Amino acid sequence: MIDIAYFACLDIFFVELWLHSFAKIGTVWAQEIFIDIDHYIIPNWITLPGLAAGLLISIAAPSLGVGFKDAALGVLLAGGAFWLIAEVYPRLRGKQGLGFGDVKLVAMLASLLGTSAAIGIIFLGSVIGLAYGIPKLLIEKKGMDTRIPFGPGLAIAGLVFLFEPRLWARLVDAG
Protein backbone atom coordinates (compact mmCIF):
# COMPACT_ATOMS: atom_id res chain seq x y z
CA MET A 1 0.00 0.00 0.00
CA ILE A 2 2.84 2.36 0.86
CA ASP A 3 4.37 1.64 -2.55
CA ILE A 4 1.21 2.60 -4.43
CA ALA A 5 0.70 5.88 -2.57
CA TYR A 6 4.36 6.82 -2.85
CA PHE A 7 4.60 6.16 -6.57
CA ALA A 8 1.28 7.88 -7.23
CA CYS A 9 2.72 11.02 -5.63
CA LEU A 10 5.93 10.69 -7.62
CA ASP A 11 4.01 10.27 -10.87
CA ILE A 12 1.93 13.36 -10.16
CA PHE A 13 5.06 15.47 -9.83
CA PHE A 14 6.89 13.88 -12.81
CA VAL A 15 10.02 13.01 -10.85
CA GLU A 16 12.92 11.49 -12.81
CA LEU A 17 13.18 7.73 -13.36
CA TRP A 18 16.31 7.32 -11.21
CA LEU A 19 14.46 8.77 -8.23
CA HIS A 20 11.72 6.19 -8.82
CA SER A 21 14.39 3.49 -8.62
CA PHE A 22 15.90 4.83 -5.41
CA ALA A 23 12.45 5.24 -3.90
CA LYS A 24 11.49 1.67 -4.78
CA ILE A 25 14.74 0.29 -3.38
CA GLY A 26 14.26 2.30 -0.19
CA THR A 27 10.66 1.10 0.17
CA VAL A 28 11.60 -2.55 -0.31
CA TRP A 29 14.52 -2.27 2.12
CA ALA A 30 12.24 -0.60 4.67
CA GLN A 31 9.87 -3.58 4.34
CA GLU A 32 12.82 -5.91 4.92
CA ILE A 33 13.76 -4.05 8.10
CA PHE A 34 10.32 -4.48 9.68
CA ILE A 35 9.85 -8.06 8.49
CA ASP A 36 13.19 -9.07 10.01
CA ILE A 37 12.48 -7.25 13.29
CA ASP A 38 9.03 -8.85 13.60
CA HIS A 39 9.67 -12.35 12.22
CA TYR A 40 13.47 -12.86 12.16
CA ILE A 41 13.42 -13.67 8.45
CA ILE A 42 14.49 -11.90 5.29
CA PRO A 43 12.23 -13.07 2.46
CA ASN A 44 13.73 -14.40 -0.73
CA TRP A 45 11.30 -12.19 -2.70
CA ILE A 46 13.40 -9.25 -1.52
CA THR A 47 16.93 -10.61 -1.78
CA LEU A 48 16.99 -12.88 -4.82
CA PRO A 49 15.45 -10.46 -7.36
CA GLY A 50 17.68 -7.70 -5.94
CA LEU A 51 20.76 -9.88 -6.31
CA ALA A 52 19.85 -10.76 -9.90
CA ALA A 53 19.03 -7.12 -10.70
CA GLY A 54 22.34 -5.94 -9.28
CA LEU A 55 24.32 -8.37 -11.41
CA LEU A 56 22.26 -7.64 -14.53
CA ILE A 57 22.60 -3.87 -14.07
CA SER A 58 26.34 -4.28 -13.59
CA ILE A 59 26.51 -5.97 -17.00
CA ALA A 60 23.92 -3.98 -18.96
CA ALA A 61 24.33 -0.51 -17.45
CA PRO A 62 27.43 -0.24 -15.25
CA SER A 63 27.12 3.56 -15.30
CA LEU A 64 24.05 3.17 -13.05
CA GLY A 65 26.00 1.40 -10.36
CA VAL A 66 29.16 -0.66 -10.42
CA GLY A 67 30.83 -2.81 -13.06
CA PHE A 68 30.33 -6.55 -13.21
CA LYS A 69 33.78 -7.38 -11.78
CA ASP A 70 33.16 -5.20 -8.74
CA ALA A 71 29.61 -6.51 -8.26
CA ALA A 72 30.67 -10.16 -8.64
CA LEU A 73 33.69 -9.72 -6.35
CA GLY A 74 31.47 -8.11 -3.71
CA VAL A 75 28.97 -10.96 -3.95
CA LEU A 76 31.73 -13.56 -3.65
CA LEU A 77 33.61 -11.85 -0.80
CA ALA A 78 30.77 -10.47 1.32
CA GLY A 79 28.24 -13.20 0.52
CA GLY A 80 30.93 -15.88 0.79
CA ALA A 81 32.16 -14.63 4.17
CA PHE A 82 28.61 -14.51 5.53
CA TRP A 83 27.85 -17.95 4.08
CA LEU A 84 30.95 -19.36 5.80
CA ILE A 85 29.87 -17.86 9.14
CA ALA A 86 26.31 -19.17 8.69
CA GLU A 87 27.68 -22.66 8.00
CA VAL A 88 30.47 -22.86 10.58
CA TYR A 89 28.97 -21.10 13.63
CA PRO A 90 26.16 -23.65 14.24
CA ARG A 91 28.68 -26.47 14.08
CA LEU A 92 30.85 -24.79 16.71
CA ARG A 93 28.13 -23.46 19.03
CA GLY A 94 25.23 -25.82 18.38
CA LYS A 95 22.82 -23.02 17.45
CA GLN A 96 22.21 -20.64 14.59
CA GLY A 97 24.07 -17.36 14.73
CA LEU A 98 23.55 -15.83 11.30
CA GLY A 99 20.65 -16.68 9.03
CA PHE A 100 20.87 -17.34 5.32
CA GLY A 101 18.59 -14.36 4.73
CA ASP A 102 21.48 -12.20 5.98
CA VAL A 103 23.81 -14.02 3.58
CA LYS A 104 21.54 -13.29 0.61
CA LEU A 105 20.92 -9.71 1.77
CA VAL A 106 24.61 -8.82 1.97
CA ALA A 107 25.19 -10.51 -1.41
CA MET A 108 22.35 -8.44 -2.89
CA LEU A 109 23.76 -5.22 -1.42
CA ALA A 110 27.21 -6.09 -2.78
CA SER A 111 25.79 -6.78 -6.25
CA LEU A 112 24.10 -3.38 -6.31
CA LEU A 113 26.76 -1.26 -4.60
CA GLY A 114 30.09 -3.07 -5.10
CA THR A 115 32.88 -4.49 -2.98
CA SER A 116 34.02 -1.35 -1.19
CA ALA A 117 30.48 -0.44 -0.23
CA ALA A 118 29.82 -4.03 0.91
CA ILE A 119 32.74 -3.82 3.35
CA GLY A 120 31.43 -0.51 4.65
CA ILE A 121 27.89 -1.90 4.88
CA ILE A 122 29.10 -4.82 6.99
CA PHE A 123 30.98 -2.45 9.31
CA LEU A 124 28.19 0.15 9.60
CA GLY A 125 25.52 -2.56 9.79
CA SER A 126 27.39 -4.12 12.70
CA VAL A 127 27.53 -0.78 14.54
CA ILE A 128 23.79 -0.26 13.93
CA GLY A 129 23.15 -3.83 15.07
CA LEU A 130 25.06 -3.16 18.30
CA ALA A 131 23.11 0.04 18.89
CA TYR A 132 19.90 -2.03 18.66
CA GLY A 133 21.24 -5.25 20.14
CA ILE A 134 22.88 -4.06 23.37
CA PRO A 135 19.69 -2.48 24.76
CA LYS A 136 17.75 -5.59 23.65
CA LEU A 137 20.24 -7.79 25.54
CA LEU A 138 19.81 -5.68 28.67
CA ILE A 139 16.01 -5.55 28.47
CA GLU A 140 15.35 -9.21 27.66
CA LYS A 141 18.01 -10.56 30.06
CA LYS A 142 18.44 -13.78 28.06
CA GLY A 143 22.18 -13.31 27.62
CA MET A 144 23.64 -15.02 24.57
CA ASP A 145 20.22 -16.56 23.78
CA THR A 146 18.83 -13.14 22.80
CA ARG A 147 17.83 -13.08 19.13
CA ILE A 148 19.03 -9.93 17.40
CA PRO A 149 18.12 -9.44 13.74
CA PHE A 150 21.11 -8.33 11.67
CA GLY A 151 19.17 -7.55 8.50
CA PRO A 152 17.84 -4.16 9.67
CA GLY A 153 21.35 -2.90 10.38
CA LEU A 154 22.55 -4.13 6.99
CA ALA A 155 19.55 -2.60 5.20
CA ILE A 156 19.97 0.78 6.92
CA ALA A 157 23.68 0.74 6.12
CA GLY A 158 22.78 -0.21 2.54
CA LEU A 159 20.56 2.86 2.29
CA VAL A 160 23.39 5.05 3.58
CA PHE A 161 25.75 3.63 0.96
CA LEU A 162 23.08 3.84 -1.75
CA PHE A 163 23.12 7.61 -1.37
CA GLU A 164 26.82 7.89 -0.50
CA PRO A 165 28.53 5.00 -2.35
CA ARG A 166 32.11 6.25 -1.81
CA LEU A 167 31.66 6.71 1.96
CA TRP A 168 33.81 3.75 2.97
CA ALA A 169 36.63 4.70 0.61
CA ARG A 170 36.55 8.26 1.92
CA LEU A 171 36.62 7.09 5.54
CA VAL A 172 39.52 4.73 4.87
CA ASP A 173 41.43 7.45 3.00
CA ALA A 174 40.80 9.97 5.80
CA GLY A 175 42.17 7.60 8.46
N, C-alpha and C positions, 0 to 999 in steps of 0.2 A: 504494500500500500504506500509506504514511504517513497518507493521508487517511482510510482506512477505520479504522485503529487509533485515530486521534485522535478521530474523530467517534463511534466506539463508546464511548470513555471519556467523552466529553461527554454522550452520551445516558444513560449509566449514572447520571451525577450530576445529570441534569435541569438543565443550565445553560441560561440564557435564549437565545432565538433570536438576539439581536443578537451575542452572543458567538460563536455558530455562524458568523455571517456574517464577523466579524472573523477568526476562526480559519481559515475557508476562504480568505479573501483572503490572509492571511499565508502559508498553505500553498502557494497557487498562485504568489504572488510569490517564495517561497523556491525553487520549482521553476524559475522564470524565471531567477533568479540563477545557479543551477548549470548550466542549459542554456546560457546565454550565456557563462559562463566556459569551459565545455568545448567548445562548438561555434560560438561567435560568431554565434548567431542568437537571435532572440526569436520564438517561434512565434505565428502568428496565432491559434491556439486559445486563447492567453492574452489577447492584446491586444484582438482584435475583439469577443468577447463582453463583456469588461470595459468597453470603450468604449460599447457599446450599453447595457449595464446601467447605467452611470453616467448616461447621458442619459435613459434611461427612469425611473430612480429620481428624477432631478432634476425630472421632470415629474409623476410619480405620487405621490411621497412626499418632497418637498423637506425635510421635517423630519428625514429620515434622513441627509441630506448637505447638498448645496447646491442652490439654485434653478437652474432651467433657464438663465436668463441668465448666471449665474456659470459654470455648467458649460460652456455653449456658448462663452462668451468665452474660457475657459481652453483649450478644445480648439482654437479658432481661433488664439489668440496663441501658446501653447506648441507645439502641434502644427504650426502654420503656420511658426513660426520654425525649428523643427527640420527641417521639410520643405524650407524654403529652403536651409538649410545642406547638407542631404543632396543637393540638386540642384546647387547652385552649386560646392561644394568640389571635386567630381571634375572639373569643367570647368576650374577654376583650377589644380589640382595634378596632374591626370591619374590620380588614384587615389581610392578611396572613403575618406571620413573618418568619416562617420556613417551607420549603416545605417537602412533604413526600419523595422526592428523598433523602434529607438529612437524614431523619429517616432511610431509607433503606441502605444508604451508611454507616452510623455509625454502624448499625447492622452488615453489611457485614464485616467492618473492625474489629469489636469486635469478630466476628466468626472466623476470620483468625488469629488474633493476641492476643486475650484474654482480660480479664477485665482490668488488670493494664495498658496495652497498650491503651485500649479504653479511659480510663480516661486521659492519657497523650495526646492522639490524639485530644480529645475534647479541652484540654487546649492549646496545640500548634496550633491546627487548628483555635482557636479563636484569638490567637496572630497574626497568618498569615492573618486571615480575617481582623483584625484591620489594619494591615500594608497596606492592599489593600483597605480597606473600608474608612479609614479616608481621604486619598487623593481624593477618588472618591466622598465623601461627599462634600469636599471643591471645587472640580472642577465643579460638576453638580449643586450645590447650590439648591438642592431640599429638603434639610433638612431630616426629618424622612421619606420622601417618596422615598428616594434613594434606589434602589434595589441593594443589595450586595450579590452576590452568596457565600454561605458558603461551598459548595462542594469542590472548589479548595483548600481551606485551609485545609479541612479534608483530602483530597487525598494527598496533599503534606506531611502533618503530618503523614499519613498512610505510605507513602514511607520511611520517616525517621524511623518510628518504625518497618517497615519491615526489615530494615538493622540493627537496634539497638533496639531489642524488650525489653530489660531490662532498657531502658533509663529512663522511669518514676520512676521505683523503685530505680534506682541509684540516681536520683535527689532528691527524697523524703528522702532517707537514708542520703544523704549528707547535707540536710538542718537541 
